[in-house]
Amino acid sequence: MNATVAADFDGDGHLDLLIAGNFYGEPPMLGRYDASYGLLLRGTGDGRFTPADIEATNLVLQGQVQHLALLRGPHGAKLIAVARNNDKLEILQVKQ
C-alpha cells in the first residue's frame, strides 16, 4: 500500500480509511506487486475497521497508485484525487 486517505466516506460519523497501492518496479524474476484494487476500511467507532465489500462499494483503483487526496467539489461534494505513476490524474466522487 502506497496511499491512504482518512475521512467519513459512508456518512455514519466514524472515520474510514481508503487505501491503494501496487508496485511494478521489481525485477522480472520477482514479478509485479499488482493484486490490489484498493480497499475501503469502514471505521466502527471504537478504533477498529472492517473491510467493505468491493462489489458494494464499486471501488476499483488499479495501477500503481502513489497518492490519494480528499478534495471538496461544488456544493460540498467529496472528491478523491487518485495519482498513479505515468498516468493521468483520476477524480472520483464519493456517493453516500
N, C-alpha and C positions, 0 to 999 in steps of 0.2 A: 504494500500500500504506500502510495506516494503522496496522496492528497486527502485532506479531511476538512469538512466544514460542519460546524455545530449550529443548530437552530431548531425551533419547534416547527417541523415540517408538516405535522398532521393536525396541528391546532388543539392538542389536548393539554397544553400548558406545561409539558415536560420537554426538556432539551433532548433532541435527537442528533444522531451523527450520520453523515453521509461520507462514505469512504470509497476511494477508487485507486487504481494503480496500473500495473503491468510494466514489464521491462524487457526490451528486445535487444539489449546490448551485450548479451552473453555470447561467448564463443559458440560456434555451431554444434560442437560436440556436447555442450551442456543443454542446448535448446533454449527457447524463449520462455519467459515467465509471463504467460498471457492467458491465464484461466479466469481472470476476474472480469466481471461485468459491472462492478460497483456493488455497493451494499448499503442499504438504509438500516440503521440500527435505531429502533424506537426506544426512547427513554421510558422507564417505568415509574420514575418519580422518586425512587429510593436508591439511586446511584447505579442501577443495573440497566442493561439494554437487552432487547430481544431483536433478532433479525426479522425484517419484514420480508414477506414472500415476494419474489421478483415478479411474478405474474400479477399480483395485486397492485404493486407499485408501478408496473410498466417501465421500470428503470433499467436502461441498458447503456452503460458507459464503457464502450470498447476502446481499445487502443492504449497507448502509453500516456495515461492521464498523469500530468505533473502538478496541476494545481486546480483547486476548486475555490470559488469565491461567491459569497452571498451578496446579491445586489437587490435594490429596490427599483421596481419599474413604475410605470404610470399608475396612479391611484393606489399605491402601496403594494402592488403585486410583488411577490417574492420570486426572484430570478436566481439561477445558479449559472455562473460562468465556468465552463469546463475547458481547460487549456491542456493540449496534448503536444507531444513532440512532433515537429514537422507537419502540423495540421492546422486547420482553421479553428478559430475560437468558436465554441458552441454555447449558445444561451438556451437554457431550459426554464420553463415556467413551472412553479410548484402549484399543484392543484390540491386544495384541501377539501 
